[in-house]
Amino acid sequence: MHDIYGINAAIGVLSAIVDNVPLTAGAMGMYPVMTEAMVQASAEPSYMHHFLQDGAFWELLAYAAGTGGSILIIGSAAGVAAMGLEKIDFIWYMKKISWLALIGYFGGIFIYWLQEIIFFHG
């Protein structure tokens, strides 16, 4: 799949169920951190430039894995702690908060995509 937005959006949604630390470590193992020389030597330099250190893929991965956990209250350690301390019910969170977190999550990915289009391809 040659779409850094789709890949990272999926990782972020998955982080609502699975802790973001192993997801991020897995992504770091699946995708290379590229150097400029590696990008130029690759068969697809226009795609591989996203994988430069501090490139778009890695920045978006940090956003997606970090915020995707808020979609479900069990997706973050803070959410699990809040469930216990504040007696927040999982179903209540799903009905009242999850949809807002999901809108914010995909809104953030959209804004990230938009700024890349405006500032780097415009």
N, C-alpha and C positions, 0 to 999 in steps of 0.2 A: 504494500500500500504506500504510494508515494504522496502522502498528504499529511504533513506534520500536524495540521489542525485536527484531522480525524483521529490520528494516532493518539495525540495527547488528550483529546476530548474523551476517548475511550478509557485511557489510563485514569483520568480524573474521575469519571463515573465509577470505575472499578474501585477507586480509593474510598468510595462511600461504604464499601463492604470490607475491603482488605486494607490493612494499614499502608500508608503511603511510603514508608521507609523501604519495605521490600519491593514495592512497585517501582520506586525510583531506582533502586539498585538493579532490578531486573532490566529496566530500560537502559541503564548505563552499560549493562553487559550486552544488550542486543544491538545498540546503535553506537557507532564509533565517535569519539571526540576527534575531529579532524584538524589537521594543520592546513595552512594555505597551500603548501606543496602537495599534500594528499588530495585536496579539492581539485587542484589543477590537473593532477594525474588521473583523476577518476573519469569514468565513462560519462557521468552525468554531473558536471560541476555546478550547474544551476540548481540542482536539487541538493547536492552534498554540501553546499555552502551553509545550509541551515544547521549543520552539525559541527561548525567551527566552535571552539571554546567560546562560551558566552553567546553563541549563535541563537537564532530564533527557536530552534527545537528545544534547546536546554532551558531557555527562559520560559517558554510556554509549558514545558514539563514541570518546572518549579511551581508555576501558577496552578496548573491543572491538578497535580497531585496534592498540593497544599490546600486548595480550596474545595476540591471535589468531595472531600470527606465530610463537608457540612451538609451535603444533600440528604444524608441519613444521619441521625444523631449518633449512631453506633460507628460512624466512619472516622471519628477522631477521639483521641484520649480525653480531650476537654468535653466532648459531647457525652461520653460515657460517665465522666465525673459529674457533669451537670445532671444527668439522669439520676444518679445516686443522691447527690446533695440536695437538689431541688425537687426531687420526686417527679421528674418529667416523664410522662408516659410516651413510649415509642409511637403508638398509634396517634396520639395527640400531635406529636411532632410531625408525623407524616402528613396529617390533614392540614395543619396550620402553618408549618414552616418549610417543609421539604420543597414545595413548589416554588416558594420564594427563593430558596437557596439555588434551585435548579435554574430559574430565570437569571439570577445574578451570575451564576457560574457560566452559562452559555453567553450571557451578555458580555462578560469579561473576555471570553474567547473571541467574540465578534469584534470587540473594540481592539483587541490585540491584532487581529487580522486586518482591520481597517487602518490602523496606524502603520502597519507594514506596507499596505498598498499605497497609502498617501505619501509616507516619508521615504520609502526605500524603492518603490517601483514607479513613482509618479514623475 
